[in-house]
Amino acid sequence: LKPAAHALFKKLKDEELELLAQAVESRGACESGCVWAPRGESRGGPKQALPPQVLLCRLYRWPDLRQPHELKHLCYCAGGRGCCGDAAALCCNPHHFSRLAVPETPPPPYSKASCGPSWPGEPPFPGTQLLEFSYDGGHWRAAQLAHGCLCPVVTALLSPPADTSLSRSAPKDGCWCELAYWEHRTRVGRLYAVHEAAVNVFCELPRGSGFCLGQLPAAHRSRAVRRARGKIGRGLLLSREPGGVWAYNRSEHPIFVSSPTLGPAGARGLPVLKVLPGYSAKVFDFERVGGAGGRRLPGEGPCDPHSVRISFAKGWGPCYSRQFITSCPCWLEALLNRPR
């Protein structure tokens, strides 16, 4: 990549090179501006042709990246919103992009063997449905591996009301989402109302703004919770975009996501999706959401059709020691207000 990179750098203005250096040195921790490069292919040899954004993403973030369609503009990138003002230029800031968790580049498939010798019979306990991805004719297909159910709302309500109140406050003007932070079955802090199109959720983020979990007090934290909180770091970026809600994993550890719109229509349980660091996933699809009322999951009761649950660093489900998200040390619940 060295000849192609040098050829691209020669085309960038000094201001663009400075922005690129800031983004690379901070590894995306500090949001930097767009790095505009001439639209076209940067050639590093007779058999290699890479668009500028793919070249720099391979150089600084993902050496195995191959095609532009594996990337997604982050919500704060002006290039992704068509705001460049120059059709001959595009943004190539490698930290203005994420890789797609689905459908182009799904997370590593869950192996049937990893769930123990009882497969392929029914799982020995109710849990979250897992998805296995396969490639067929140019498209990724998700196959259901295990049926189950999950509804942490009902489980959480079994705890003392003072700790686990999930009652929604009245929607405020312009508030599209409210965030609740949980440690196991105990909610910590108040609901955080989101008015901007995107919000950072983090423990440590230089010059960051948003929902800082590190500021939330708790009287007694177990060692498991403290250890999990130490892995949140830069956390995630939750953004409302046309058609749905996206989550971008900014941390150095996986996050695990569950929502009523992630799985196939008519599925009995809710899927859990593993989102690796640097990846994005559409965690909620407005077109696929059900009606105003919740649906009942076997064995667990009703489930809010307008919510997303995200666990930091720890997964849950039939293949994990944690069967329900309320067993995860640190997790987030996003309560979405239906678009008007």
C-alpha positions in Angstrom: 0.0 0.0 0.0 3.0 2.3 0.4 3.2 3.6 -3.2 -0.6 4.2 -3.4 -0.6 6.0 -0.1 2.2 8.3 -1.1 0.5 9.1 -4.3 -2.7 10.0 -2.4 -0.9 12.1 0.2 0.7 14.2 -2.6 -2.9 15.1 -3.7 -4.0 16.2 -0.3 -3.7 19.8 0.9 -1.7 20.6 4.0 -4.9 21.2 6.0 -6.2 17.8 4.9 -3.0 16.0 5.9 -3.2 17.7 9.3 -6.8 16.5 9.9 -5.8 13.0 8.8 -2.8 13.0 11.3 -5.1 14.1 14.1 -7.7 11.4 13.3 -5.0 8.6 13.1 -3.1 9.7 16.2 -6.2 9.8 18.3 -7.5 6.6 16.7 -10.9 8.2 16.3 -11.2 9.2 20.0 -11.5 12.9 19.0 -13.9 13.6 16.2 -12.1 15.3 13.4 -13.2 16.9 10.2 -13.6 15.4 6.8 -10.4 14.7 4.7 -11.4 15.6 1.2 -9.6 13.7 -1.6 -10.1 13.8 -5.4 -12.7 11.3 -6.4 -11.2 8.4 -8.4 -8.9 5.5 -7.9 -5.5 5.6 -6.3 -3.2 3.2 -8.1 -0.4 1.5 -6.3 0.6 -0.8 -9.1 -0.6 -2.3 -12.4 -2.9 -4.8 -10.6 -4.1 -2.7 -7.7 -6.7 0.0 -7.7 -8.3 1.2 -4.5 -10.7 4.2 -3.8 -9.1 6.6 -1.3 -11.4 5.7 1.6 -10.7 2.0 1.1 -6.9 2.6 0.8 -6.7 4.6 4.1 -9.1 2.3 6.0 -6.9 -0.7 5.0 -3.7 1.2 5.9 -4.8 2.5 9.3 -7.7 0.3 10.5 -8.6 -3.0 8.6 -5.9 -4.6 6.5 -8.4 -7.2 5.3 -10.8 -4.6 3.8 -11.5 -5.2 0.1 -14.5 -3.2 -1.2 -16.2 0.2 -0.6 -19.6 -1.5 0.1 -18.1 -3.1 3.2 -17.9 0.4 4.7 -20.6 2.8 6.1 -20.2 6.6 6.6 -20.7 7.6 10.2 -23.5 10.0 10.9 -21.2 13.0 11.5 -19.3 12.6 8.2 -20.4 15.3 5.7 -19.4 13.1 2.8 -22.0 10.6 3.8 -24.7 13.3 3.8 -23.7 14.6 0.4 -22.5 17.9 1.9 -19.1 18.1 0.2 -20.3 20.7 -2.3 -17.8 19.3 -4.8 -18.8 16.2 -6.8 -15.2 15.6 -7.7 -14.1 15.1 -4.0 -15.0 12.5 -1.3 -14.1 12.0 2.4 -11.4 9.5 3.0 -10.9 10.0 6.8 -10.6 6.4 8.0 -12.3 7.2 11.3 -15.4 8.6 9.5 -16.2 5.0 8.5 -17.2 1.8 10.1 -17.5 -1.7 8.8 -20.9 -3.2 8.5 -21.8 -6.0 10.9 -24.7 -7.0 8.6 -25.4 -7.9 5.9 -22.1 -7.4 4.0 -19.7 -8.5 6.8 -21.6 -10.3 9.5 -19.9 -11.3 12.8 -18.2 -14.7 13.0 -20.9 -17.4 12.9 -21.9 -19.1 16.1 -20.8 -22.7 15.8 -23.3 -25.4 16.6 -20.6 -27.4 18.3 -20.0 -24.5 20.8 -23.4 -25.1 22.3 -22.6 -28.5 23.6 -23.6 -32.1 22.6 -27.3 -31.5 23.1 -27.6 -29.9 19.7 -29.7 -30.1 17.5 -32.4 -30.8 20.0 -34.3 -28.0 21.8 -32.0 -25.9 24.0 -32.1 -27.0 27.7 -33.3 -23.6 28.8 -35.2 -20.7 27.3 -32.9 -18.1 25.9 -32.1 -15.8 23.1 -32.3 -17.0 19.5 -28.9 -17.0 17.8 -28.2 -16.4 14.1 -25.9 -18.2 11.8 -24.8 -16.4 8.6 -24.2 -18.0 5.3 -23.3 -16.6 1.8 -25.6 -17.6 -1.0 -25.6 -16.1 -4.5 -24.1 -12.7 -3.5 -26.3 -12.3 -0.4 -25.9 -13.0 3.3 -28.6 -15.1 4.7 -29.4 -15.5 8.4 -30.5 -18.9 9.6 -32.1 -19.5 13.0 -30.1 -21.8 15.1 -32.0 -21.9 18.4 -35.4 -20.7 19.4 -35.9 -19.0 22.7 -37.2 -15.9 24.4 -35.9 -13.0 26.3 -37.6 -10.1 28.1 -35.4 -8.5 30.7 -38.2 -6.0 31.4 -40.2 -8.7 33.2 -37.2 -10.1 34.9 -36.1 -6.7 36.0 -39.5 -5.9 37.5 -39.1 -8.7 39.9 -36.5 -6.6 41.7 -37.4 -3.8 44.2 -39.2 -1.0 42.3 -36.8 1.7 43.6 -33.9 0.1 41.8 -35.5 -1.1 38.6 -38.3 1.3 37.5 -38.7 1.1 33.8 -41.6 3.6 33.6 -41.1 6.0 30.7 -41.2 9.7 31.3 -43.5 11.8 29.1 -41.8 12.2 25.7 -40.2 15.6 25.5 -40.2 17.9 22.5 -37.7 16.5 20.0 -36.7 13.6 22.2 -36.5 10.5 20.0 -34.9 8.2 22.6 -34.3 7.7 26.3 -31.4 5.7 27.7 -31.3 3.6 30.8 -28.1 2.2 32.2 -28.2 -1.1 34.1 -25.8 -3.2 36.2 -27.3 -6.7 36.3 -30.9 -6.1 37.5 -30.4 -2.7 39.0 -30.9 0.5 37.1 -28.2 3.1 37.8 -29.0 6.8 37.4 -31.9 8.5 35.7 -33.2 8.2 32.2 -31.1 10.1 29.8 -33.2 11.9 27.1 -31.7 12.1 23.6 -32.6 15.1 21.5 -29.7 15.2 19.0 -29.6 12.9 16.0 -26.7 11.0 17.6 -25.4 10.4 21.1 -22.2 9.0 22.5 -22.4 6.5 25.4 -19.1 6.1 27.1 -17.0 5.9 30.2 -13.9 7.6 28.9 -13.9 9.7 25.8 -11.5 12.7 25.3 -13.4 15.9 24.7 -16.5 13.7 24.3 -20.1 14.7 25.0 -23.1 12.6 25.6 -24.1 10.0 28.2 -21.1 9.5 30.4 -21.5 6.3 32.4 -18.4 7.1 34.4 -20.3 9.9 36.1 -23.1 7.6 37.4 -22.7 6.8 41.1 -23.4 3.4 42.6 -23.2 2.4 46.3 -22.1 -1.1 45.8 -20.5 -2.5 42.7 -19.3 -6.1 42.4 -15.9 -7.0 41.0 -17.5 -8.3 37.8 -19.3 -4.9 37.2 -16.1 -3.0 37.9 -14.2 -5.2 35.5 -16.8 -4.8 32.8 -17.0 -1.0 33.2 -13.3 -0.9 32.6 -13.9 -2.3 29.1 -16.5 0.3 28.1 -14.0 3.0 27.3 -15.2 5.0 24.3 -18.4 3.0 24.3 -20.7 3.4 21.3 -22.3 5.9 19.1 -26.1 5.6 18.8 -27.6 7.5 15.9 -31.1 7.9 14.4 -30.7 7.8 10.6 -33.2 7.5 7.7 -35.1 4.2 8.2 -33.8 3.2 11.6 -31.3 3.4 14.4 -27.6 2.5 14.1 -25.0 1.5 16.7 -21.3 2.1 16.1 -18.9 0.2 18.4 -16.2 2.8 19.4 -14.7 0.6 22.2 -12.0 -2.0 22.0 -14.3 -4.8 23.0 -17.4 -6.3 21.4 -20.9 -5.2 22.2 -24.0 -7.4 22.0 -27.3 -6.1 20.7 -30.9 -7.3 20.8 -34.0 -5.7 19.4 -37.4 -6.9 18.0 -36.4 -5.9 14.5 -33.1 -7.8 14.2 -34.5 -11.2 13.6 -36.6 -12.7 10.8 -40.3 -11.9 10.8 -42.4 -14.2 13.0 -39.4 -15.5 15.0 -40.3 -16.7 18.5 -37.3 -15.1 20.2 -35.1 -12.1 20.0 -31.7 -12.5 18.3 -28.5 -11.3 19.8 -26.0 -9.7 17.4 -22.3 -9.5 18.2 -20.9 -6.2 17.0 -17.1 -6.1 16.9 -15.0 -3.0 17.6 -15.1 -0.6 14.6 -18.3 -2.2 13.2 -21.8 -0.7 12.8 -25.1 -2.4 12.8 -28.6 -1.2 12.1 -30.1 -2.2 15.4 -33.6 -1.0 14.9 -35.7 -0.8 11.7 -38.6 1.6 11.7 -40.3 -0.3 8.8 -40.2 -3.7 10.6 -41.5 -2.6 14.0 -44.8 -4.0 15.1 -47.8 -2.2 16.5 -48.1 -0.1 19.6 -48.6 -3.0 21.9 -45.9 -5.4 23.0 -45.7 -9.0 21.9 -45.6 -11.9 24.3 -42.5 -14.1 24.3 -43.0 -17.7 25.5 -42.1 -18.1 29.1 -41.1 -14.5 29.6 -44.1 -12.3 29.0 -44.5 -9.1 27.0 -41.7 -7.3 25.2 -41.5 -3.6 24.3 -41.4 -3.5 20.4 -39.7 -0.1 20.5 -36.6 -0.9 22.5 -33.0 -1.9 22.0 -30.8 -3.6 24.6 -27.0 -3.5 24.4 -24.5 -5.3 26.6 -21.0 -4.1 27.0 -18.3 -6.8 26.4 -20.4 -9.7 27.7 -22.9 -11.7 25.6 -25.9 -13.7 26.7 -28.0 -16.5 25.4 -27.9 -20.3 25.1 -24.2 -20.5 24.3 -23.2 -18.3 27.2 -23.2 -18.8 31.0 -25.5 -15.7 31.1 -28.9 -16.7 29.9 -30.6 -13.3 30.2 -29.3 -9.7 29.7 -30.1 -9.0 33.3 -27.2 -11.3 34.1 -24.8 -9.1 32.2 -22.7 -6.8 34.4 -23.2 -3.6 32.3 -25.9 -3.0 29.8 -27.9 -0.2 28.2 -31.6 0.0 27.3 -32.7 2.4 24.6 -36.4 3.3 24.8 -37.4 4.6 21.4 -40.2 7.1 20.8 -42.1 6.1 17.7 -41.4 8.4 14.7 -44.3 10.8 14.0 
